Amino acid sequence: MEMIEPVLRKSVKPRCPVFGECGGCQYQDMPYEEELAIKENQIQDLLISRLGLARARCSPIVPSPQEYHYRNRLDLKLSRVQQQGVAMGFSPVGHNRMVPVSACSIARPEISDYLPQLFQEAQAKFSSDYNEANLVVRSGEETRVRWGGIGRRSLQMEAKDFFWTEIRGQRIFYSLGTFFQTNLSILPTVIERIRFLDVWSKETLFLDLYSGVGLFGILLADLVAAVVMVEESATSVRLARYNLQHHGLPNATIKKGRIEDELPGLLVEALLRQKVALVDPPRAGLSPKALTILKDANFISALIYLSCQPDSLVRDLGILTKTHWQIENVVPFDFFPKTKHIETLVLLKPQNA
């Protein structure tokens, strides 16, 4: 029998002293090219094995411009522990323990450098009324660092303190308490990929669903006749309205509500207009009701699905492609280098298009 030589995986020294303990990173011990190959194969294998998708419809993974020091947000825990008094760090999923940290190699430099000061400031606010607190620390392109998590309304911010990132010359503002993509360095590439899709026209009504603070609606508004954003979170809606006012976009509006409640009316309201929808749901994916509405949405000419969870994405695509939709292209993005997470962009079009 012919002996098959084992494939030896290259290894590199992890930058983080608690790699393998805190639960955040999985790929610090290998070259970046190898990490990208693993993630690309994971997405392709899922789509091919579970949906029967042709490999030709899967594009290569898009690497992050920054391999380390990219995260603009960290979520840490501050706890009273018997041995150390008060400790700050990460709690691995599924483990009842904390890994203390004083730096993070995937956090933006200003955040990583700030962690010792954050520990001192958080301790000063950590009264005997608390046994633990969930801390949020964040920054933007201007590198200011803010944090919250102790006390009521500690995540609220005044408009003058909002973080921002600039893409295509347009500033998008966000806050401590809003969802926003954690890797600012890759966002311009994602926006350009979406703008390049052959779905846009000056007659298009763009439905930006799960719109957050308005990132996609604002940066795609110049390609279409009108933009309607739908978002459930009151904090995100407040930021979206601030962003719309800042840019003075006359063709964009936002509705506060659930996709399940707002989308049926939007589809009927503009029945005869060409419509393109983008969904960027949470990790759990689309709700059963949202899927029911979208899977037979005959008056949407293209559906763009941006997902941060491959399993829920494949589940939803399986439902969407049973009747009305077909997958045109899949593009994975490495939004989260060194971690197991993958962002995936999928373009769907009607089967009879």
N, C-alpha and C positions, 0 to 999 in steps of 0.2 A: 504494500500500500504506500502511495506517495505521501511523504510527510509535508504538511503545510506549515510553513513558518508563521508563528504568531505575529500579528501586527502590533508593533510596540508604539504606544501612544507617547508623543512628545510631552514633556512636562517642563513647567517653568516654576520659579519660586513665587508663591502668592505674595502679594504686596501687604495683605492684611494679616496681622498677628493672630486674629481669631477666625480666620477662614476655616470653614468646616464646623464651627461652633455656633455662630450667631444665626445661621439659617438663611442669611440674605443672599449670599453668592454661592454659585456652584461651579464656576468655570475659571477661577483665578489661577488654577494650576496647569493651564494649557495655553498654547499660542492662540491668538485671536482667530486666525484663519480656521483652526480646528473647531473652535466654538461655533463659528458661523456655519461651517459644514454640518455640524450636528443639528443645529436649529433648522437649517434649510431642509435637511433630510426628514426631520421630524414632521414638518408641515406637509411636505410632499407625500410622505408615507401615509399620513392620516387621510389626506384628501383622495389619494389613489385607492387605498385599501377600503375605505368606508364609503366613498362616494363614486368610485370608478372614474375619477377625473383623469383626463389624459395629461401625461407629464408635460407635454408641450405648452399647456396652459399655465404652468407654474414658472414664474420668473425667478431668477436668482435672488437671494436675500440681499437686502441693502444694508451695508454696515453702518454703524454709528461713526460720525466724525471723531467722537471722543470715546475711547475705550474705557477710560477711568475718569473719575471726577466730573460726572455729568449730571447727577441727580440734584434737582433744585428743591427737593423736599425729603426730609427724614421724619419717620414716626418712631419715637423712642418711648420707653417706659421708665418712670421714676418710681422706685419702690423702697419700702422699709424692709431690710433683710437683717436677719439676726447677726450674721458674722460681720457685715460691713456698715451697719447703721442704715444709711441711705445710699442707694446705688442707682445709676442711670445706664441704660443699655437696651439691647434687643432681646425679645423673647421668642425663641424658635417655635414655629407652629407645631403643636402637639406635645410640647414639653412644658412642664410647670417649673421653669427656671429662667433666670436672666443671665445674659452674657454682658458684663459691663464693658463699655467702650469709651474711649476718649478721642477717637478719630475714626473716619470712614473713608476708605479709598475710592468708593464710587460716588460719594457726595461731592458736590461742587467744592472747590478749595475753601471758599469763604465759610461754608457751613462746617466742613471738617475741622478747620482751624478754630471755629467758634465753640466747639463742643465742651471744652473745659470751662469756658466762661458760662455757657448755658447751664452746666451742672451747678455752678456756684449760684447763679441767679435763680434757678429753679428751686434749689435747696432753701434759699432765703424766703421763698413764697410757700414752701411746703410745710404748712402748719401741722400741729398734732391732730387736726381733724381729718387728715388724709393718710391712707395707707399706701396708695399708689395713684399715679396720674399718668395720662397718656399725653405726651408732649409732641407738638408739631413744630418743626423748625424749617424755615423756607427762605429762599432768596430769588432774585431775578437777574436780568442782565446787568443791572446797575450794581450788583453785588451787595446790596443792603441785606442784612439778616434780621429776621423777626421770628418770634416764637410765641406759642400760646399753649394752653392746655390745663392751666391751674386757675380756677375761678370762673364764674359765670361770664359769658361773652368774651372770654379771653382770646378767641379766634377772630373776633370782629376787628375790622380795620376801617379807618377813615380813608376817603378817596385819595387824599394827598400821600398816603402811605402805600397805596397799591403797588404790587410788583408789576413788572412788564417785561415783555420780550418783543423784539422788532423783527418783522418778517416782511420782505418786499417793501420796505420803507414804512410799514404800518405797525404801530404799537398796539399790542393786545395786552390788556391789564387783567390781573388775577389777584387773589388774596390768599390768606392763610386758610380760610375755610372753604374755598372752592376747589372743585376738581379741575386740574390742569395737567397736561402732559409733563412728566418729570424730566425728560431729556430735551432741553431746548435746542441742542446742537443739531438734531436730526429733523426738527420740524420744517425748516425751509425745503428740505428734500421731499418730504411727504407732501407738502402743499404743491410743489411743482409737479409731482407725479399725478396728483389729483387734477390739477389744472390741465394737464396734458391729455387727459382722457377724452376720447371722441364722443362726448355726450352733451357738450355745452353749446348754447346758442343764445342770442339776444332775445329770443322768444320764450326762453325756459323759465319756469317757476322752480326755484331750488328749495326743497324742503330739508332743512337741517335739523334732524331729529336727535334727541339727547344732545342738544347744542352746547351745553355748558355755558361758558362766558362768551361764546360767539366766535370762536377761532375760525371755523371753516366758513360760516356764513359771511363774515366780514371779508375774509381773504379771497372769496370766490364771487363776491357781489358784482364785480365789474364784468363778469362773464355772462351774466343772466339778466332777465328783465326784472325779476323780483326774488327776494329771499324771505322765507318764513321760517323762523327758528322756534323750536318747541323744547322747553326745559321745565322739569318738575321742581328742582331745588330753588327755593326763594333766594338764597345767597347768590347762586349762579345767575339767576335772572337779574338781580340787582347789578351785578358786574356786566352782564350782557347789555343792559340798557345804558350803562356808563360807557361801554365801548362803542355802542351805536351813536350815542351823543357825541363822543369824542371825534368820531370819523364823519359825522354828519351825513350818514348814508340815507338818502331819501327812498331807496327801493328795498329797505330791509326792516322787518318788524320781528318782535318776539312775543310768543304766547306762553304764559305760565300754565302748565298742566301736564298731565300724563299723555304719552304717545297714544295710548289706547283710547283716550277720550277725545283728543284733538284731531288725530289723523283722519278719521272718517269724514268729518266736516270739511277738512281741507281738500280732500279728494273730490268731494261733490261741489264745493265752492268754485273750484277752478277746473271744471270738468273738461272743457275743451282745450285747455292749455297744455303744452308739453311740460312734463314734470320730471325732475330728477330728484331722488331722495338719497340722503346719506344718513346712515345709522351708526352711532358710536356708543353702543350700550355698555353698561358695567360688566364685570367679569361673568356674571350669571347669564349674560346674553339677553335675547329678546324674550319678553313674557309670552305665554301661550296666546293671549289675546292679540298682542302686537303682531305675532307671527301669522295669526289667522287673517288679519287685515292685509298684511303685506304680501302674503303668498298668492293672493288673487287680485292684486292691485293693478288692474288692466290699464289704467290710465297713467301709470308711471313708466317712462320710457327707459329708465336706467336706475338701478339700485346699487349704491356703493356701501359696502359693509366694512367698517374698521373695527377689528376685534383685538383684545388683549388676552384672550383665553381660547386656545385652539380647540379644546373639547366642546365648549358651548358653541363656538363658531361652526364646527362640523355638524353638530346636532341641528343648529338652525338652518344651515345650508341644505341639509338633507330634507328638511320640510319644505323650504322655499323652492327647491328644484324638482319636487315631485310633480308639479303641475305647470306652473306658469313661467318659472325662471330657469335660465341656464347660466353657468359660470363662464365668463369670457376670459378672465385673467386673475391670477393670484400673485400678490407681491408681498413677501414677508419683509419686515423691517426690524432691525435689531435696536429697538428702543431701550433695551435694558441689558447692556453688556455685562458679562460676568454672572448674570442670573439666569434662571431657567425660563424666564418669561419671554414671549415673542408677540410682537404686534403684526397683524396681517391685514392687508388691504385686498378686498375682493370686489371685482366689478361683475354685476349680473345684468343680463338683458333678457327681455321676453323671448321665449323659445321660438316664436314665429316671426321674430324681427328680421 
